[in-house]
């Protein structure tokens, strides 16, 4: 569950291979909807769109 203050740690997973490559903090107060970032994926060996997930492994 999210703590007070609206900050939440989320994982970023590659939208293609589903590899969990990055961890980031998001601020629920400022952002709505899903976070998507274009980042390098080690498994794909190229830039892929990464989507946030709260399911941390
Ligand atoms: Zn990938």
PDB file of the backbone (N, CA, C, O) and the ligand in Angstrom, with CONECT records:
HET     ZN  A 101       1
ATOM      1  N   UNK A   1       0.840  -1.199   0.000  1.00  0.00           N
ATOM      2  CA  UNK A   1       0.000   0.000   0.000  1.00  0.00           C
ATOM      3  C   UNK A   1       0.875   1.250   0.000  1.00  0.00           C
ATOM      4  O   UNK A   1       1.984   1.237   0.536  1.00  0.00           O
ATOM      5  N   UNK A   2       0.389   2.298  -0.586  1.00  0.00           N
ATOM      6  CA  UNK A   2       1.133   3.556  -0.638  1.00  0.00           C
ATOM      7  C   UNK A   2       1.147   4.224   0.729  1.00  0.00           C
ATOM      8  O   UNK A   2       0.172   4.189   1.479  1.00  0.00           O
ATOM      9  N   UNK A   3       2.290   4.832   1.021  1.00  0.00           N
ATOM     10  CA  UNK A   3       2.401   5.561   2.275  1.00  0.00           C
ATOM     11  C   UNK A   3       1.838   6.965   2.114  1.00  0.00           C
ATOM     12  O   UNK A   3       1.552   7.427   1.010  1.00  0.00           O
ATOM     13  N   UNK A   4       1.691   7.621   3.246  1.00  0.00           N
ATOM     14  CA  UNK A   4       1.205   9.004   3.200  1.00  0.00           C
ATOM     15  C   UNK A   4       2.221   9.893   2.489  1.00  0.00           C
ATOM     16  O   UNK A   4       3.430   9.688   2.601  1.00  0.00           O
ATOM     17  N   UNK A   5       1.721  10.869   1.767  1.00  0.00           N
ATOM     18  CA  UNK A   5       2.594  11.743   1.003  1.00  0.00           C
ATOM     19  C   UNK A   5       2.469  11.487  -0.486  1.00  0.00           C
ATOM     20  O   UNK A   5       2.931  12.291  -1.296  1.00  0.00           O
ATOM     21  N   UNK A   6       1.855  10.383  -0.852  1.00  0.00           N
ATOM     22  CA  UNK A   6       1.576  10.131  -2.263  1.00  0.00           C
ATOM     23  C   UNK A   6       2.716   9.516  -3.024  1.00  0.00           C
ATOM     24  O   UNK A   6       2.596   9.263  -4.222  1.00  0.00           O
ATOM     25  N   UNK A   7       3.839   9.264  -2.342  1.00  0.00           N
ATOM     26  CA  UNK A   7       4.967   8.685  -3.075  1.00  0.00           C
ATOM     27  C   UNK A   7       4.885   7.170  -3.053  1.00  0.00           C
ATOM     28  O   UNK A   7       4.521   6.554  -2.051  1.00  0.00           O
ATOM     29  N   UNK A   8       5.231   6.603  -4.173  1.00  0.00           N
ATOM     30  CA  UNK A   8       5.108   5.166  -4.322  1.00  0.00           C
ATOM     31  C   UNK A   8       6.252   4.675  -5.201  1.00  0.00           C
ATOM     32  O   UNK A   8       6.566   5.280  -6.226  1.00  0.00           O
ATOM     33  N   UNK A   9       6.859   3.591  -4.796  1.00  0.00           N
ATOM     34  CA  UNK A   9       7.910   3.012  -5.624  1.00  0.00           C
ATOM     35  C   UNK A   9       7.280   2.051  -6.616  1.00  0.00           C
ATOM     36  O   UNK A   9       6.490   1.179  -6.255  1.00  0.00           O
ATOM     37  N   UNK A  10       7.645   2.229  -7.857  1.00  0.00           N
ATOM     38  CA  UNK A  10       7.102   1.361  -8.894  1.00  0.00           C
ATOM     39  C   UNK A  10       8.259   0.771  -9.700  1.00  0.00           C
ATOM     40  O   UNK A  10       9.351   1.335  -9.758  1.00  0.00           O
ATOM     41  N   UNK A  11       7.996  -0.348 -10.304  1.00  0.00           N
ATOM     42  CA  UNK A  11       8.960  -0.960 -11.198  1.00  0.00           C
ATOM     43  C   UNK A  11       8.569  -0.619 -12.629  1.00  0.00           C
ATOM     44  O   UNK A  11       7.392  -0.442 -12.944  1.00  0.00           O
ATOM     45  N   UNK A  12       9.585  -0.532 -13.490  1.00  0.00           N
ATOM     46  CA  UNK A  12       9.325  -0.315 -14.906  1.00  0.00           C
ATOM     47  C   UNK A  12       9.674  -1.594 -15.654  1.00  0.00           C
ATOM     48  O   UNK A  12      10.801  -2.085 -15.582  1.00  0.00           O
ATOM     49  N   UNK A  13       8.703  -2.120 -16.365  1.00  0.00           N
ATOM     50  CA  UNK A  13       8.926  -3.355 -17.111  1.00  0.00           C
ATOM     51  C   UNK A  13       8.854  -3.083 -18.608  1.00  0.00           C
ATOM     52  O   UNK A  13       8.057  -2.272 -19.080  1.00  0.00           O
ATOM     53  N   UNK A  14       9.702  -3.779 -19.328  1.00  0.00           N
ATOM     54  CA  UNK A  14       9.708  -3.698 -20.787  1.00  0.00           C
ATOM     55  C   UNK A  14       8.358  -4.174 -21.327  1.00  0.00           C
ATOM     56  O   UNK A  14       7.861  -5.228 -20.930  1.00  0.00           O
ATOM     57  N   UNK A  15       7.778  -3.403 -22.218  1.00  0.00           N
ATOM     58  CA  UNK A  15       6.464  -3.758 -22.745  1.00  0.00           C
ATOM     59  C   UNK A  15       6.542  -4.910 -23.748  1.00  0.00           C
ATOM     60  O   UNK A  15       5.519  -5.479 -24.127  1.00  0.00           O
ATOM     61  N   UNK A  16       7.745  -5.245 -24.169  1.00  0.00           N
ATOM     62  CA  UNK A  16       7.901  -6.321 -25.158  1.00  0.00           C
ATOM     63  C   UNK A  16       8.236  -7.659 -24.482  1.00  0.00           C
ATOM     64  O   UNK A  16       7.539  -8.653 -24.684  1.00  0.00           O
ATOM     65  N   UNK A  17       9.316  -7.674 -23.673  1.00  0.00           N
ATOM     66  CA  UNK A  17       9.758  -8.942 -23.082  1.00  0.00           C
ATOM     67  C   UNK A  17       9.355  -9.083 -21.613  1.00  0.00           C
ATOM     68  O   UNK A  17       9.582 -10.128 -21.004  1.00  0.00           O
ATOM     69  N   UNK A  18       8.759  -8.031 -21.047  1.00  0.00           N
ATOM     70  CA  UNK A  18       8.272  -8.027 -19.660  1.00  0.00           C
ATOM     71  C   UNK A  18       9.389  -8.103 -18.629  1.00  0.00           C
ATOM     72  O   UNK A  18       9.140  -8.415 -17.465  1.00  0.00           O
ATOM     73  N   UNK A  19      10.599  -7.824 -19.042  1.00  0.00           N
ATOM     74  CA  UNK A  19      11.712  -7.809 -18.120  1.00  0.00           C
ATOM     75  C   UNK A  19      11.647  -6.568 -17.235  1.00  0.00           C
ATOM     76  O   UNK A  19      11.409  -5.461 -17.718  1.00  0.00           O
ATOM     77  N   UNK A  20      11.863  -6.764 -15.919  1.00  0.00           N
ATOM     78  CA  UNK A  20      11.822  -5.637 -14.986  1.00  0.00           C
ATOM     79  C   UNK A  20      13.199  -5.003 -14.926  1.00  0.00           C
ATOM     80  O   UNK A  20      14.123  -5.558 -14.331  1.00  0.00           O
ATOM     81  N   UNK A  21      13.331  -3.850 -15.537  1.00  0.00           N
ATOM     82  CA  UNK A  21      14.643  -3.249 -15.732  1.00  0.00           C
ATOM     83  C   UNK A  21      14.930  -2.060 -14.828  1.00  0.00           C
ATOM     84  O   UNK A  21      16.093  -1.785 -14.530  1.00  0.00           O
ATOM     85  N   UNK A  22      13.926  -1.367 -14.398  1.00  0.00           N
ATOM     86  CA  UNK A  22      14.142  -0.128 -13.651  1.00  0.00           C
ATOM     87  C   UNK A  22      13.175  -0.028 -12.482  1.00  0.00           C
ATOM     88  O   UNK A  22      12.086  -0.602 -12.472  1.00  0.00           O
ATOM     89  N   UNK A  23      13.643   0.744 -11.485  1.00  0.00           N
ATOM     90  CA  UNK A  23      12.795   1.096 -10.352  1.00  0.00           C
ATOM     91  C   UNK A  23      12.743   2.611 -10.281  1.00  0.00           C
ATOM     92  O   UNK A  23      13.745   3.287 -10.514  1.00  0.00           O
ATOM     93  N   UNK A  24      11.589   3.135  -9.962  1.00  0.00           N
ATOM     94  CA  UNK A  24      11.472   4.579  -9.856  1.00  0.00           C
ATOM     95  C   UNK A  24      10.420   4.945  -8.826  1.00  0.00           C
ATOM     96  O   UNK A  24       9.601   4.120  -8.422  1.00  0.00           O
ATOM     97  N   UNK A  25      10.464   6.191  -8.416  1.00  0.00           N
ATOM     98  CA  UNK A  25       9.415   6.704  -7.531  1.00  0.00           C
ATOM     99  C   UNK A  25       8.471   7.545  -8.346  1.00  0.00           C
ATOM    100  O   UNK A  25       8.885   8.293  -9.232  1.00  0.00           O
ATOM    101  N   UNK A  26       7.227   7.419  -8.047  1.00  0.00           N
ATOM    102  CA  UNK A  26       6.269   8.321  -8.673  1.00  0.00           C
ATOM    103  C   UNK A  26       5.471   9.021  -7.588  1.00  0.00           C
ATOM    104  O   UNK A  26       5.288   8.511  -6.483  1.00  0.00           O
ATOM    105  N   UNK A  27       5.013  10.187  -7.938  1.00  0.00           N
ATOM    106  CA  UNK A  27       4.215  10.974  -7.017  1.00  0.00           C
ATOM    107  C   UNK A  27       2.772  10.964  -7.489  1.00  0.00           C
ATOM    108  O   UNK A  27       2.428  11.540  -8.521  1.00  0.00           O
ATOM    109  N   UNK A  28       1.955  10.305  -6.720  1.00  0.00           N
ATOM    110  CA  UNK A  28       0.553  10.145  -7.129  1.00  0.00           C
ATOM    111  C   UNK A  28      -0.207  11.465  -7.179  1.00  0.00           C
ATOM    112  O   UNK A  28      -1.218  11.596  -7.867  1.00  0.00           O
ATOM    113  N   UNK A  29       0.309  12.441  -6.428  1.00  0.00           N
ATOM    114  CA  UNK A  29      -0.387  13.724  -6.398  1.00  0.00           C
ATOM    115  C   UNK A  29      -0.238  14.468  -7.719  1.00  0.00           C
ATOM    116  O   UNK A  29      -1.136  15.196  -8.141  1.00  0.00           O
ATOM    117  N   UNK A  30       0.900  14.276  -8.361  1.00  0.00           N
ATOM    118  CA  UNK A  30       1.167  15.019  -9.588  1.00  0.00           C
ATOM    119  C   UNK A  30       0.773  14.267 -10.846  1.00  0.00           C
ATOM    120  O   UNK A  30       0.506  14.871 -11.885  1.00  0.00           O
ATOM    121  N   UNK A  31       0.738  12.954 -10.746  1.00  0.00           N
ATOM    122  CA  UNK A  31       0.586  12.165 -11.961  1.00  0.00           C
ATOM    123  C   UNK A  31      -0.663  11.308 -11.889  1.00  0.00           C
ATOM    124  O   UNK A  31      -1.012  10.743 -10.853  1.00  0.00           O
ATOM    125  N   UNK A  32      -1.301  11.241 -13.005  1.00  0.00           N
ATOM    126  CA  UNK A  32      -2.450  10.353 -13.105  1.00  0.00           C
ATOM    127  C   UNK A  32      -2.222   9.392 -14.255  1.00  0.00           C
ATOM    128  O   UNK A  32      -1.545   9.713 -15.231  1.00  0.00           O
ATOM    129  N   UNK A  33      -2.785   8.237 -14.127  1.00  0.00           N
ATOM    130  CA  UNK A  33      -2.633   7.243 -15.177  1.00  0.00           C
ATOM    131  C   UNK A  33      -1.298   6.542 -15.085  1.00  0.00           C
ATOM    132  O   UNK A  33      -0.533   6.734 -14.140  1.00  0.00           O
ATOM    133  N   UNK A  34      -1.042   5.743 -16.065  1.00  0.00           N
ATOM    134  CA  UNK A  34       0.151   4.919 -16.070  1.00  0.00           C
ATOM    135  C   UNK A  34       1.340   5.671 -16.623  1.00  0.00           C
ATOM    136  O   UNK A  34       1.247   6.440 -17.580  1.00  0.00           O
ATOM    137  N   UNK A  35       2.459   5.414 -15.976  1.00  0.00           N
ATOM    138  CA  UNK A  35       3.714   5.999 -16.406  1.00  0.00           C
ATOM    139  C   UNK A  35       4.321   5.123 -17.508  1.00  0.00           C
ATOM    140  O   UNK A  35       4.397   3.902 -17.375  1.00  0.00           O
ATOM    141  N   UNK A  36       4.740   5.753 -18.570  1.00  0.00           N
ATOM    142  CA  UNK A  36       5.460   5.014 -19.608  1.00  0.00           C
ATOM    143  C   UNK A  36       6.711   5.800 -19.993  1.00  0.00           C
ATOM    144  O   UNK A  36       6.661   7.013 -20.196  1.00  0.00           O
ATOM    145  N   UNK A  37       7.810   5.100 -20.088  1.00  0.00           N
ATOM    146  CA  UNK A  37       9.081   5.735 -20.417  1.00  0.00           C
ATOM    147  C   UNK A  37       9.805   4.897 -21.450  1.00  0.00           C
ATOM    148  O   UNK A  37       9.746   3.667 -21.436  1.00  0.00           O
ATOM    149  N   UNK A  38      10.495   5.594 -22.355  1.00  0.00           N
ATOM    150  CA  UNK A  38      11.302   4.869 -23.322  1.00  0.00           C
ATOM    151  C   UNK A  38      12.707   4.728 -22.750  1.00  0.00           C
ATOM    152  O   UNK A  38      13.414   5.713 -22.539  1.00  0.00           O
ATOM    153  N   UNK A  39      13.092   3.477 -22.503  1.00  0.00           N
ATOM    154  CA  UNK A  39      14.383   3.207 -21.887  1.00  0.00           C
ATOM    155  C   UNK A  39      15.019   1.992 -22.547  1.00  0.00           C
ATOM    156  O   UNK A  39      14.377   1.198 -23.235  1.00  0.00           O
ATOM    157  N   UNK A  40      16.323   1.897 -22.293  1.00  0.00           N
ATOM    158  CA  UNK A  40      17.064   0.781 -22.857  1.00  0.00           C
ATOM    159  C   UNK A  40      16.743  -0.506 -22.109  1.00  0.00           C
ATOM    160  O   UNK A  40      16.769  -0.539 -20.879  1.00  0.00           O
ATOM    161  N   UNK A  41      16.447  -1.546 -22.840  1.00  0.00           N
ATOM    162  CA  UNK A  41      16.201  -2.864 -22.271  1.00  0.00           C
ATOM    163  C   UNK A  41      17.389  -3.764 -22.549  1.00  0.00           C
ATOM    164  O   UNK A  41      17.788  -3.949 -23.699  1.00  0.00           O
ATOM    165  N   UNK A  42      17.950  -4.321 -21.486  1.00  0.00           N
ATOM    166  CA  UNK A  42      19.128  -5.182 -21.625  1.00  0.00           C
ATOM    167  C   UNK A  42      18.792  -6.467 -22.383  1.00  0.00           C
ATOM    168  O   UNK A  42      19.603  -6.985 -23.151  1.00  0.00           O
ATOM    169  N   UNK A  43      17.592  -6.963 -22.152  1.00  0.00           N
ATOM    170  CA  UNK A  43      17.225  -8.230 -22.787  1.00  0.00           C
ATOM    171  C   UNK A  43      16.967  -8.039 -24.284  1.00  0.00           C
ATOM    172  O   UNK A  43      17.389  -8.851 -25.107  1.00  0.00           O
ATOM    173  N   UNK A  44      16.265  -6.951 -24.622  1.00  0.00           N
ATOM    174  CA  UNK A  44      15.991  -6.667 -26.033  1.00  0.00           C
ATOM    175  C   UNK A  44      17.201  -6.049 -26.741  1.00  0.00           C
ATOM    176  O   UNK A  44      17.309  -6.081 -27.967  1.00  0.00           O
ATOM    177  N   UNK A  45      18.102  -5.491 -25.940  1.00  0.00           N
ATOM    178  CA  UNK A  45      19.291  -4.806 -26.458  1.00  0.00           C
ATOM    179  C   UNK A  45      18.935  -3.628 -27.347  1.00  0.00           C
ATOM    180  O   UNK A  45      19.631  -3.318 -28.314  1.00  0.00           O
ATOM    181  N   UNK A  46      17.854  -2.994 -27.001  1.00  0.00           N
ATOM    182  CA  UNK A  46      17.487  -1.749 -27.670  1.00  0.00           C
ATOM    183  C   UNK A  46      16.474  -0.985 -26.828  1.00  0.00           C
ATOM    184  O   UNK A  46      15.983  -1.492 -25.819  1.00  0.00           O
ATOM    185  N   UNK A  47      16.170   0.218 -27.243  1.00  0.00           N
ATOM    186  CA  UNK A  47      15.215   1.034 -26.499  1.00  0.00           C
ATOM    187  C   UNK A  47      13.807   0.486 -26.695  1.00  0.00           C
ATOM    188  O   UNK A  47      13.363   0.211 -27.809  1.00  0.00           O
ATOM    189  N   UNK A  48      13.141   0.345 -25.583  1.00  0.00           N
ATOM    190  CA  UNK A  48      11.757  -0.125 -25.587  1.00  0.00           C
ATOM    191  C   UNK A  48      10.920   0.763 -24.687  1.00  0.00           C
ATOM    192  O   UNK A  48      11.436   1.454 -23.809  1.00  0.00           O
ATOM    193  N   UNK A  49       9.645   0.729 -24.919  1.00  0.00           N
ATOM    194  CA  UNK A  49       8.727   1.406 -24.028  1.00  0.00           C
ATOM    195  C   UNK A  49       8.590   0.590 -22.753  1.00  0.00           C
ATOM    196  O   UNK A  49       8.307  -0.607 -22.792  1.00  0.00           O
ATOM    197  N   UNK A  50       8.797   1.257 -21.617  1.00  0.00           N
ATOM    198  CA  UNK A  50       8.656   0.593 -20.332  1.00  0.00           C
ATOM    199  C   UNK A  50       7.421   1.113 -19.625  1.00  0.00           C
ATOM    200  O   UNK A  50       7.154   2.315 -19.627  1.00  0.00           O
ATOM    201  N   UNK A  51       6.682   0.222 -19.032  1.00  0.00           N
ATOM    202  CA  UNK A  51       5.471   0.587 -18.322  1.00  0.00           C
ATOM    203  C   UNK A  51       5.640   0.327 -16.843  1.00  0.00           C
ATOM    204  O   UNK A  51       6.339  -0.599 -16.432  1.00  0.00           O
ATOM    205  N   UNK A  52       4.995   1.152 -16.057  1.00  0.00           N
ATOM    206  CA  UNK A  52       5.085   0.966 -14.612  1.00  0.00           C
ATOM    207  C   UNK A  52       4.231  -0.204 -14.167  1.00  0.00           C
ATOM    208  O   UNK A  52       3.191  -0.510 -14.750  1.00  0.00           O
ATOM    209  N   UNK A  53       4.705  -0.843 -13.118  1.00  0.00           N
ATOM    210  CA  UNK A  53       3.917  -1.867 -12.447  1.00  0.00           C
ATOM    211  C   UNK A  53       4.188  -1.779 -10.968  1.00  0.00           C
ATOM    212  O   UNK A  53       5.321  -1.517 -10.564  1.00  0.00           O
ATOM    213  N   UNK A  54       3.206  -1.987 -10.171  1.00  0.00           N
ATOM    214  CA  UNK A  54       3.405  -1.942  -8.729  1.00  0.00           C
ATOM    215  C   UNK A  54       3.710  -3.320  -8.180  1.00  0.00           C
ATOM    216  O   UNK A  54       3.949  -3.471  -6.982  1.00  0.00           O
ATOM    217  N   UNK A  55       3.706  -4.313  -9.026  1.00  0.00           N
ATOM    218  CA  UNK A  55       4.020  -5.671  -8.594  1.00  0.00           C
ATOM    219  C   UNK A  55       5.529  -5.856  -8.600  1.00  0.00           C
ATOM    220  O   UNK A  55       6.118  -6.209  -9.622  1.00  0.00           O
ATOM    221  N   UNK A  56       6.140  -5.619  -7.467  1.00  0.00           N
ATOM    222  CA  UNK A  56       7.580  -5.734  -7.360  1.00  0.00           C
ATOM    223  C   UNK A  56       7.969  -7.183  -7.132  1.00  0.00           C
ATOM    224  O   UNK A  56       7.349  -7.898  -6.345  1.00  0.00           O
ATOM    225  N   UNK A  57       8.998  -7.594  -7.829  1.00  0.00           N
ATOM    226  CA  UNK A  57       9.469  -8.958  -7.674  1.00  0.00           C
ATOM    227  C   UNK A  57      10.573  -9.018  -6.625  1.00  0.00           C
ATOM    228  O   UNK A  57      11.104 -10.093  -6.348  1.00  0.00           O
TER     229      UNK A  57
HETATM  230 ZN    ZN A 101      12.725  -5.986 -23.393  1.00  0.00          ZN
END
